[in-house]
Amino acid sequence: MFRVSGLSADISPVAWRGVVCLMAASTADILGSRLRLVDALRSDGWRVVVCSQPDSDVQRLTERGIEHRPMSVTGPRRNLFARLATYAAFTRTLSRLRPNVVLSWTPSVNAYAALAARSLMLPLIANVSARDGDMLRDRQRPRLLRAVSRMAFGWPTMVFFQHRADQQSFIRDRWVKSYRACQLPALSVDVDRFMPVPREAPHQPCFLLAASPIHGHGLDDFVKAARIVRAACPNVRFVVAGALSPDHPDAVPMETLAAWQHEGIIECLPDLADKVRAYAQADCVVLPATGECLPHSLLEAGAMAKPSIATDVAGCRDVVVDGVTGLMVAPGDASALAESMMTMLRMPDHQRIAMGEQARERIVAEFDDALVINAYRQMLSMKP
């Protein structure tokens, strides 16, 4: 069972308040999985300032009354002058804000934020993903860049690792002190919002792919598997619920989606405003991702006590326990995916319901938003 290592379960009352600066590569990084953290910190009395790319998502922040500062990390790859300019921009931004603490996410932002915070003697809490570890271990990257990145990770007041292997590696290689390292789940979900909802009976069996219709999410395999299953069970529904992204380079063409719908093999719900209802109408959630992904749909489905079928790739395997909370298949294997769907259909109701209940227990124990929020709150309660 997951536990936040290095921190006690109790959270002391915060006896002081100030400015906390959240730095991320894009505003979507904050809106997607950090918004509850922002709301929690603001309710505690902190002045929260988000620094990110000046993109179209900024308006959603400002509409919620959250302060924003433009912070660009773009620049030609391996261009020393561009990197120095970015570092200078980070330093200027933090110098003007003078926050009491800086929170950072994503590899490049972690490095720039740590170096800037170090130059200004500001406390920093960094969140390290698998990409950070891969970047530092990549022998193809310039030696100077890797050395600077390692030096940056020596500064943070605390480093939250999303994967235990990275935490152990960083400590072993002396990139971070053991007492400054804790583990947090890579993803989390609001288990109070995504609660189990009883299925209406009788109903058509329904498989749901709750993701944008892009090839990387395995929509092609989902459709192929649907055709195989439909040949044996014509009354099964296959629903794709996710925002359309026609400008995405990996997006499934609109003409193809229309043809699949005309064929009657899938139903498309482009508006996912009511996610809870979409999950409630499904018997099983499917995510046949072809590569590493952030499986928000699997977390949300599990929180709603829905079993899942997912591919054995990074991200999915962190959430689904094969044979316990769902089923795992090899990526790109539509036949295996169809067989797993048939297994779910043949499964007695009580067994499938029990699998969903175990999924809910696992999500609540290991991926609850409260784990992440409380860890940050506890760190912020410790005045430097």
BATORRO-594851 format. One record per residue (C-alpha): residue in one letter; y, z, x. Coordinates in nm, 2 decimals, always signed. Example, Ala and Ser with C-alpha at 12.3 -4.5 7.8 and 13.67 -1.06 7.14 Angstrom:
<atoms>
<atom A,<-0.45,+0.78,+1.23>>
<atom S,<-0.11,+0.71,+1.37>>
</atoms>
This chain:
<atoms>
<atom M,<+0.00,+0.00,+0.00>>
<atom F,<+0.34,-0.09,+0.12>>
<atom R,<+0.58,+0.19,+0.24>>
<atom V,<+0.92,+0.16,+0.41>>
<atom S,<+0.82,+0.30,+0.75>>
<atom G,<+1.06,+0.53,+0.93>>
<atom L,<+1.26,+0.64,+0.63>>
<atom S,<+1.19,+0.95,+0.41>>
<atom A,<+1.14,+0.90,+0.04>>
<atom D,<+1.45,+1.11,-0.06>>
<atom I,<+1.80,+0.97,-0.05>>
<atom S,<+2.08,+1.21,+0.04>>
<atom P,<+2.40,+1.17,-0.16>>
<atom V,<+2.66,+0.95,+0.00>>
<atom A,<+2.94,+1.18,+0.10>>
<atom W,<+3.17,+0.90,+0.22>>
<atom R,<+3.27,+0.55,+0.12>>
<atom G,<+3.42,+0.25,+0.28>>
<atom V,<+3.38,-0.12,+0.33>>
<atom V,<+3.04,-0.29,+0.36>>
<atom C,<+3.03,-0.65,+0.47>>
<atom L,<+2.73,-0.87,+0.38>>
<atom M,<+2.69,-1.18,+0.60>>
<atom A,<+2.45,-1.46,+0.51>>
<atom A,<+2.42,-1.83,+0.58>>
<atom S,<+2.48,-1.93,+0.22>>
<atom T,<+2.61,-1.76,-0.09>>
<atom A,<+2.27,-1.85,-0.26>>
<atom D,<+2.10,-1.61,-0.01>>
<atom I,<+2.30,-1.33,-0.18>>
<atom L,<+2.28,-1.45,-0.53>>
<atom G,<+1.91,-1.52,-0.51>>
<atom S,<+1.77,-1.19,-0.39>>
<atom R,<+2.05,-0.95,-0.29>>
<atom L,<+2.26,-0.94,-0.61>>
<atom R,<+2.11,-0.61,-0.73>>
<atom L,<+2.17,-0.46,-0.39>>
<atom V,<+2.54,-0.57,-0.42>>
<atom D,<+2.57,-0.42,-0.77>>
<atom A,<+2.40,-0.09,-0.65>>
<atom L,<+2.64,-0.05,-0.35>>
<atom R,<+2.94,-0.12,-0.57>>
<atom S,<+2.82,+0.13,-0.83>>
<atom D,<+2.80,+0.38,-0.54>>
<atom G,<+3.17,+0.33,-0.47>>
<atom W,<+3.15,+0.09,-0.18>>
<atom R,<+3.39,-0.20,-0.14>>
<atom V,<+3.15,-0.49,-0.09>>
<atom V,<+3.27,-0.81,+0.08>>
<atom V,<+3.04,-1.11,+0.11>>
<atom C,<+3.09,-1.35,+0.40>>
<atom S,<+2.91,-1.69,+0.36>>
<atom Q,<+2.95,-2.06,+0.35>>
<atom P,<+3.24,-2.17,+0.11>>
<atom D,<+3.00,-2.34,-0.13>>
<atom S,<+2.98,-2.40,-0.50>>
<atom D,<+2.81,-2.06,-0.56>>
<atom V,<+3.12,-1.87,-0.45>>
<atom Q,<+3.26,-1.89,-0.80>>
<atom R,<+2.96,-1.70,-0.94>>
<atom L,<+3.04,-1.42,-0.70>>
<atom T,<+3.41,-1.40,-0.78>>
<atom E,<+3.34,-1.41,-1.15>>
<atom R,<+3.15,-1.08,-1.10>>
<atom G,<+3.45,-0.93,-0.92>>
<atom I,<+3.28,-0.95,-0.58>>
<atom E,<+3.51,-1.03,-0.28>>
<atom H,<+3.43,-1.33,-0.07>>
<atom R,<+3.53,-1.45,+0.28>>
<atom P,<+3.45,-1.80,+0.40>>
<atom M,<+3.22,-1.79,+0.70>>
<atom S,<+3.07,-2.11,+0.84>>
<atom V,<+2.78,-2.12,+1.08>>
<atom T,<+2.75,-2.50,+1.10>>
<atom G,<+2.79,-2.69,+1.42>>
<atom P,<+2.61,-2.95,+1.63>>
<atom R,<+2.27,-2.82,+1.75>>
<atom R,<+2.28,-2.68,+2.10>>
<atom N,<+2.66,-2.75,+2.13>>
<atom L,<+2.79,-2.46,+2.34>>
<atom F,<+3.15,-2.50,+2.23>>
<atom A,<+3.06,-2.50,+1.86>>
<atom R,<+2.85,-2.19,+1.90>>
<atom L,<+3.14,-2.01,+2.09>>
<atom A,<+3.38,-2.12,+1.81>>
<atom T,<+3.14,-1.97,+1.55>>
<atom Y,<+3.11,-1.65,+1.74>>
<atom A,<+3.49,-1.63,+1.76>>
<atom A,<+3.51,-1.69,+1.38>>
<atom F,<+3.27,-1.41,+1.31>>
<atom T,<+3.46,-1.17,+1.54>>
<atom R,<+3.79,-1.26,+1.38>>
<atom T,<+3.65,-1.20,+1.03>>
<atom L,<+3.51,-0.86,+1.11>>
<atom S,<+3.82,-0.76,+1.31>>
<atom R,<+4.03,-0.83,+1.00>>
<atom L,<+3.80,-0.65,+0.76>>
<atom R,<+3.70,-0.36,+0.99>>
<atom P,<+3.41,-0.27,+0.77>>
<atom N,<+3.23,+0.06,+0.80>>
<atom V,<+2.90,-0.13,+0.83>>
<atom V,<+2.78,-0.49,+0.85>>
<atom L,<+2.46,-0.62,+0.68>>
<atom S,<+2.32,-0.95,+0.79>>
<atom W,<+2.04,-1.19,+0.70>>
<atom T,<+1.90,-1.52,+0.83>>
<atom P,<+1.84,-1.60,+1.20>>
<atom S,<+2.16,-1.76,+1.31>>
<atom V,<+2.38,-1.51,+1.12>>
<atom N,<+2.19,-1.21,+1.26>>
<atom A,<+2.27,-1.32,+1.61>>
<atom Y,<+2.63,-1.40,+1.56>>
<atom A,<+2.69,-1.09,+1.34>>
<atom A,<+2.52,-0.87,+1.60>>
<atom L,<+2.73,-1.00,+1.89>>
<atom A,<+3.05,-0.98,+1.69>>
<atom A,<+2.97,-0.63,+1.57>>
<atom R,<+2.88,-0.52,+1.92>>
<atom S,<+3.22,-0.64,+2.06>>
<atom L,<+3.40,-0.44,+1.79>>
<atom M,<+3.16,-0.14,+1.80>>
<atom L,<+3.07,-0.17,+1.44>>
<atom P,<+2.74,-0.05,+1.29>>
<atom L,<+2.51,-0.33,+1.19>>
<atom I,<+2.19,-0.35,+0.98>>
<atom A,<+2.00,-0.67,+1.04>>
<atom N,<+1.72,-0.81,+0.83>>
<atom V,<+1.47,-1.01,+1.03>>
<atom S,<+1.25,-1.28,+0.88>>
<atom A,<+0.96,-1.47,+1.02>>
<atom R,<+1.20,-1.74,+1.13>>
<atom D,<+1.38,-1.50,+1.36>>
<atom G,<+1.05,-1.41,+1.53>>
<atom D,<+0.96,-1.78,+1.57>>
<atom M,<+1.30,-1.86,+1.70>>
<atom L,<+1.28,-1.60,+1.98>>
<atom R,<+0.93,-1.70,+2.07>>
<atom D,<+1.00,-2.07,+2.08>>
<atom R,<+0.98,-2.18,+2.44>>
<atom Q,<+1.14,-2.52,+2.35>>
<atom R,<+1.47,-2.35,+2.28>>
<atom P,<+1.72,-2.31,+2.57>>
<atom R,<+1.65,-2.00,+2.78>>
<atom L,<+2.01,-1.88,+2.76>>
<atom L,<+2.01,-1.90,+2.38>>
<atom R,<+1.69,-1.69,+2.35>>
<atom A,<+1.83,-1.44,+2.60>>
<atom V,<+2.15,-1.40,+2.40>>
<atom S,<+1.95,-1.36,+2.08>>
<atom R,<+1.74,-1.09,+2.23>>
<atom M,<+2.05,-0.91,+2.36>>
<atom A,<+2.20,-0.93,+2.01>>
<atom F,<+1.90,-0.75,+1.86>>
<atom G,<+1.95,-0.47,+2.10>>
<atom W,<+2.27,-0.37,+1.92>>
<atom P,<+2.19,-0.32,+1.55>>
<atom T,<+2.19,+0.04,+1.42>>
<atom M,<+1.88,-0.06,+1.23>>
<atom V,<+1.66,-0.37,+1.20>>
<atom F,<+1.46,-0.42,+0.88>>
<atom F,<+1.16,-0.65,+0.94>>
<atom Q,<+1.00,-0.85,+0.67>>
<atom H,<+0.67,-0.88,+0.85>>
<atom R,<+0.49,-0.60,+1.04>>
<atom A,<+0.37,-0.84,+1.31>>
<atom D,<+0.73,-0.92,+1.40>>
<atom Q,<+0.82,-0.56,+1.40>>
<atom Q,<+0.54,-0.48,+1.64>>
<atom S,<+0.62,-0.78,+1.86>>
<atom F,<+0.99,-0.69,+1.89>>
<atom I,<+0.91,-0.33,+1.98>>
<atom R,<+0.64,-0.44,+2.23>>
<atom D,<+0.87,-0.69,+2.40>>
<atom R,<+1.16,-0.43,+2.40>>
<atom W,<+1.39,-0.64,+2.20>>
<atom V,<+1.45,-0.35,+1.96>>
<atom K,<+1.39,+0.03,+1.99>>
<atom S,<+1.11,+0.16,+1.78>>
<atom Y,<+1.33,+0.42,+1.61>>
<atom R,<+1.56,+0.14,+1.50>>
<atom A,<+1.29,-0.06,+1.33>>
<atom C,<+1.17,-0.04,+0.97>>
<atom Q,<+0.97,-0.27,+0.75>>
<atom L,<+1.08,-0.40,+0.41>>
<atom P,<+0.92,-0.65,+0.19>>
<atom A,<+1.03,-1.01,+0.25>>
<atom L,<+1.09,-1.05,-0.13>>
<atom S,<+1.15,-0.81,-0.41>>
<atom V,<+1.18,-0.83,-0.79>>
<atom D,<+1.34,-0.64,-1.07>>
<atom V,<+1.03,-0.48,-1.23>>
<atom D,<+1.24,-0.33,-1.51>>
<atom R,<+1.35,-0.67,-1.62>>
<atom F,<+1.02,-0.85,-1.58>>
<atom M,<+0.80,-0.63,-1.80>>
<atom P,<+0.46,-0.72,-1.96>>
<atom V,<+0.50,-0.89,-2.30>>
<atom P,<+0.18,-0.92,-2.52>>
<atom R,<+0.07,-1.28,-2.59>>
<atom E,<+0.07,-1.40,-2.95>>
<atom A,<-0.28,-1.47,-3.08>>
<atom P,<-0.41,-1.73,-3.14>>
<atom H,<-0.24,-1.96,-2.89>>
<atom Q,<-0.30,-2.26,-2.67>>
<atom P,<-0.40,-2.17,-2.32>>
<atom C,<-0.10,-2.23,-2.10>>
<atom F,<-0.05,-2.28,-1.72>>
<atom L,<+0.31,-2.24,-1.60>>
<atom L,<+0.46,-2.38,-1.28>>
<atom A,<+0.79,-2.19,-1.26>>
<atom A,<+0.98,-2.37,-0.99>>
<atom S,<+1.21,-2.67,-0.94>>
<atom P,<+1.03,-3.00,-0.97>>
<atom I,<+1.02,-3.09,-0.60>>
<atom H,<+0.72,-3.22,-0.40>>
<atom G,<+0.72,-2.91,-0.18>>
<atom H,<+0.63,-2.69,-0.48>>
<atom G,<+0.31,-2.89,-0.53>>
<atom L,<+0.41,-3.06,-0.86>>
<atom D,<+0.20,-3.37,-0.77>>
<atom D,<-0.11,-3.15,-0.73>>
<atom F,<-0.03,-2.96,-1.05>>
<atom V,<-0.02,-3.29,-1.24>>
<atom K,<-0.34,-3.42,-1.08>>
<atom A,<-0.52,-3.09,-1.16>>
<atom A,<-0.39,-3.10,-1.51>>
<atom R,<-0.55,-3.44,-1.57>>
<atom I,<-0.88,-3.31,-1.45>>
<atom V,<-0.86,-3.00,-1.67>>
<atom R,<-0.74,-3.19,-1.97>>
<atom A,<-1.05,-3.41,-1.95>>
<atom A,<-1.27,-3.10,-2.02>>
<atom C,<-1.02,-2.89,-2.23>>
<atom P,<-0.77,-3.12,-2.42>>
<atom N,<-0.59,-2.83,-2.58>>
<atom V,<-0.45,-2.67,-2.26>>
<atom R,<-0.07,-2.68,-2.20>>
<atom F,<+0.08,-2.74,-1.86>>
<atom V,<+0.45,-2.64,-1.84>>
<atom V,<+0.70,-2.69,-1.56>>
<atom A,<+1.00,-2.46,-1.59>>
<atom G,<+1.27,-2.50,-1.33>>
<atom A,<+1.62,-2.63,-1.27>>
<atom L,<+1.63,-3.00,-1.21>>
<atom S,<+1.75,-3.09,-0.86>>
<atom P,<+1.81,-3.47,-0.85>>
<atom D,<+2.01,-3.44,-0.53>>
<atom H,<+1.74,-3.25,-0.34>>
<atom P,<+1.58,-3.48,-0.08>>
<atom D,<+1.23,-3.36,-0.19>>
<atom A,<+1.30,-3.39,-0.56>>
<atom V,<+1.05,-3.56,-0.79>>
<atom P,<+1.23,-3.87,-0.94>>
<atom M,<+1.35,-3.83,-1.29>>
<atom E,<+1.17,-4.14,-1.39>>
<atom T,<+0.84,-3.99,-1.27>>
<atom L,<+0.90,-3.67,-1.47>>
<atom A,<+0.98,-3.87,-1.78>>
<atom A,<+0.66,-4.07,-1.74>>
<atom W,<+0.45,-3.76,-1.71>>
<atom Q,<+0.61,-3.61,-2.02>>
<atom H,<+0.56,-3.93,-2.21>>
<atom E,<+0.20,-3.93,-2.10>>
<atom G,<+0.18,-3.58,-2.25>>
<atom I,<+0.03,-3.43,-1.94>>
<atom I,<+0.32,-3.18,-1.88>>
<atom E,<+0.61,-3.02,-2.06>>
<atom C,<+0.94,-2.97,-1.88>>
<atom L,<+1.17,-2.68,-1.94>>
<atom P,<+1.48,-2.76,-1.72>>
<atom D,<+1.67,-2.45,-1.85>>
<atom L,<+1.52,-2.14,-1.72>>
<atom A,<+1.79,-1.91,-1.85>>
<atom D,<+1.53,-1.70,-2.02>>
<atom K,<+1.27,-1.65,-1.75>>
<atom V,<+1.10,-1.36,-1.92>>
<atom R,<+1.02,-1.57,-2.23>>
<atom A,<+0.88,-1.86,-2.02>>
<atom Y,<+0.64,-1.62,-1.84>>
<atom A,<+0.55,-1.44,-2.16>>
<atom Q,<+0.42,-1.77,-2.31>>
<atom A,<+0.19,-1.84,-2.01>>
<atom D,<-0.16,-1.72,-1.95>>
<atom C,<-0.15,-1.79,-1.57>>
<atom V,<+0.13,-1.89,-1.33>>
<atom V,<+0.06,-2.16,-1.08>>
<atom L,<+0.24,-2.23,-0.75>>
<atom P,<+0.05,-2.50,-0.54>>
<atom A,<+0.31,-2.50,-0.26>>
<atom T,<+0.24,-2.74,+0.02>>
<atom G,<+0.40,-2.52,+0.29>>
<atom E,<+0.57,-2.19,+0.36>>
<atom C,<+0.77,-2.08,+0.06>>
<atom L,<+0.95,-1.79,-0.10>>
<atom P,<+0.74,-1.73,-0.41>>
<atom H,<+0.98,-1.56,-0.65>>
<atom S,<+0.78,-1.70,-0.94>>
<atom L,<+0.46,-1.52,-0.82>>
<atom L,<+0.65,-1.19,-0.80>>
<atom E,<+0.81,-1.23,-1.14>>
<atom A,<+0.48,-1.33,-1.29>>
<atom G,<+0.29,-1.04,-1.13>>
<atom A,<+0.56,-0.80,-1.26>>
<atom M,<+0.49,-0.93,-1.61>>
<atom A,<+0.11,-0.87,-1.56>>
<atom K,<+0.03,-1.24,-1.53>>
<atom P,<-0.25,-1.36,-1.29>>
<atom S,<-0.16,-1.64,-1.05>>
<atom I,<-0.31,-1.93,-0.88>>
<atom A,<-0.15,-2.01,-0.55>>
<atom T,<-0.21,-2.20,-0.23>>
<atom D,<-0.31,-2.02,+0.09>>
<atom V,<+0.03,-2.07,+0.27>>
<atom A,<+0.28,-1.82,+0.42>>
<atom G,<+0.47,-1.65,+0.14>>
<atom C,<+0.20,-1.70,-0.13>>
<atom R,<-0.06,-1.51,+0.06>>
<atom D,<+0.17,-1.22,+0.10>>
<atom V,<+0.18,-1.18,-0.28>>
<atom V,<-0.15,-1.29,-0.43>>
<atom V,<-0.48,-1.10,-0.35>>
<atom D,<-0.76,-1.36,-0.39>>
<atom G,<-1.00,-1.25,-0.67>>
<atom V,<-0.80,-0.94,-0.74>>
<atom T,<-0.45,-1.04,-0.87>>
<atom G,<-0.52,-1.41,-0.88>>
<atom L,<-0.69,-1.70,-0.71>>
<atom M,<-0.61,-1.88,-0.38>>
<atom V,<-0.68,-2.25,-0.31>>
<atom A,<-0.62,-2.47,-0.01>>
<atom P,<-0.29,-2.66,-0.01>>
<atom G,<-0.30,-3.03,-0.11>>
<atom D,<-0.64,-2.99,-0.28>>
<atom A,<-0.59,-3.09,-0.65>>
<atom S,<-0.96,-3.07,-0.72>>
<atom A,<-0.98,-2.71,-0.60>>
<atom L,<-0.67,-2.63,-0.80>>
<atom A,<-0.83,-2.78,-1.11>>
<atom E,<-1.15,-2.58,-1.05>>
<atom S,<-0.95,-2.25,-1.02>>
<atom M,<-0.78,-2.34,-1.35>>
<atom M,<-1.12,-2.39,-1.51>>
<atom T,<-1.23,-2.05,-1.37>>
<atom M,<-0.93,-1.89,-1.54>>
<atom L,<-1.01,-2.06,-1.87>>
<atom R,<-1.37,-1.95,-1.85>>
<atom M,<-1.28,-1.60,-1.76>>
<atom P,<-1.32,-1.34,-2.05>>
<atom D,<-0.99,-1.22,-2.19>>
<atom H,<-1.04,-0.87,-2.07>>
<atom Q,<-1.11,-0.98,-1.71>>
<atom R,<-0.80,-1.20,-1.70>>
<atom I,<-0.59,-0.92,-1.85>>
<atom A,<-0.73,-0.67,-1.60>>
<atom M,<-0.64,-0.91,-1.31>>
<atom G,<-0.28,-0.93,-1.45>>
<atom E,<-0.26,-0.55,-1.47>>
<atom Q,<-0.36,-0.52,-1.11>>
<atom A,<-0.10,-0.78,-1.02>>
<atom R,<+0.16,-0.56,-1.20>>
<atom E,<+0.05,-0.25,-1.01>>
<atom R,<+0.07,-0.43,-0.68>>
<atom I,<+0.42,-0.57,-0.74>>
<atom V,<+0.55,-0.23,-0.86>>
<atom A,<+0.41,-0.06,-0.56>>
<atom E,<+0.51,-0.31,-0.29>>
<atom F,<+0.78,-0.54,-0.41>>
<atom D,<+1.01,-0.35,-0.64>>
<atom D,<+1.38,-0.41,-0.58>>
<atom A,<+1.42,-0.03,-0.57>>
<atom L,<+1.24,-0.02,-0.24>>
<atom V,<+1.49,-0.25,-0.07>>
<atom I,<+1.79,-0.09,-0.24>>
<atom N,<+1.70,+0.26,-0.16>>
<atom A,<+1.63,+0.17,+0.21>>
<atom Y,<+1.98,+0.03,+0.24>>
<atom R,<+2.13,+0.32,+0.05>>
<atom Q,<+1.97,+0.57,+0.28>>
<atom M,<+2.09,+0.39,+0.59>>
<atom L,<+2.45,+0.38,+0.44>>
<atom S,<+2.43,+0.75,+0.37>>
<atom M,<+2.41,+0.83,+0.74>>
<atom K,<+2.77,+0.83,+0.86>>
<atom P,<+2.77,+0.71,+1.23>>
</atoms>
